Amino acid sequence: MKFTKMHGLGNDYVYVNGFAEPLDQVDLPELSRRVSDRHFGIGGDGLILILPSEKADFRMRVFNNDGSEAKNCGNGLRCVSKYVYDHGLTAKTSFTVETLGGIVQPRIQTGPDGKAALITIDMGEPRLARKFIPMLGQPDEQVIGHPLKIEDREFTFTAVSMGNPHAILFFDELRDDDVVYYGPLIENNELFPERTNVEFIQVQNRKEILFRVWERGSGVTLACGTGACAAAVAGVLSGKTDRNVTVHLLGGDLEIEWRESDNHVYMTGPATEVFSGEYLGTIPYLQQKTP
Ligand SMILES: N[C@H](CCC[C@H](N)C(=O)O)C(=O)O
């Protein structure tokens, strides 16, 4: 199976062009687990498929490295946009991509080599009601500064969905061992029936935040595009930041705007193609149902 390795600020995935590779009988969660393994496979935070769509120009499916399918992936969307433009699947610099979390609109800025350099994605509207996160409790209620006790420690968090769930926590000072210890405990907290991504934020000023993330289904990653969008929204909701912020992630910076005029969140950042290759491991196929 041919693949391309790409990353968005170090959030790296194995990309498969579903227009060229037959995938419909493949056990995709198992394939993601195998190709994501950094010792026995290709290595990555997960698997992303670029597919035809009946509702948009393209469709993106995202699988975390534990095999769970996600409804959206901001870094993945920038890489998918770069792939389809650089590899000639489209000549348009603005198009649409269908995800399980909704249809989004990338816009490409090319570099001196004529390839996609910076990609801005209109990520659509943030979803704030518990029922959209999803999170237990009153379905239409927003969750801003919600108390959460984990073992001996009291936290507060804000919940934002960008098609996928995010619990945003603000700290005076970020500590990596907080991410590794509390990340999985919050990811799997009973409040979140589909688990959640967990973002740890330090506000530097009204236009800049420091960002760490424990991703649902992948653990610590160097960047999370939907998480950066969710953090920007949470910053505004909690009165800590302006609507335009630079998010400083471990892998680099994203510019996020939660635009007042249309309530859409815009994410701008790079995407990088690292290498292409042929996966020679065994492809796991779905068990044929015996008639
Ligand atoms: N772990 C996420 C999917 C990947 C999102 C992230 N890598 C991004 O760039 O948005 C989830 O289960 O919702």
The ligand as an SDF file (V2000), in Angstrom:
LIG
                    3D

 13 12  0  0  0  0  0  0  0  0999 V2000
   -7.2690   13.0350   18.6590 N   0  0  0  0  0  0  0  0  0  0  0  0
   -8.3400   13.7980   17.9920 C   0  0  0  0  0  0  0  0  0  0  0  0
   -8.1800   13.7230   16.4610 C   0  0  0  0  0  0  0  0  0  0  0  0
   -6.9170   14.4350   15.9500 C   0  0  0  0  0  0  0  0  0  0  0  0
   -7.0070   15.9310   16.1480 C   0  0  0  0  0  0  0  0  0  0  0  0
   -5.6940   16.6980   16.0700 C   0  0  0  0  0  0  0  0  0  0  0  0
   -4.5250   15.9630   15.7110 N   0  0  0  0  0  0  0  0  0  0  0  0
   -5.8380   17.9770   15.2480 C   0  0  0  0  0  0  0  0  0  0  0  0
   -4.8670   18.4080   14.6010 O   0  0  0  0  0  0  0  0  0  0  0  0
   -6.9410   18.5770   15.3230 O   0  0  0  0  0  0  0  0  0  0  0  0
   -9.7140   13.2210   18.4110 C   0  0  0  0  0  0  0  0  0  0  0  0
   -9.7970   12.0180   18.7420 O   0  0  0  0  0  0  0  0  0  0  0  0
  -10.6790   14.0020   18.3670 O   0  0  0  0  0  0  0  0  0  0  0  0
  1  2  1  0
  2  3  1  0
  2 11  1  0
  3  4  1  0
  4  5  1  0
  5  6  1  0
  6  7  1  0
  6  8  1  0
  8  9  2  0
  8 10  1  0
 11 12  2  0
 11 13  1  0
M  END
$$$$
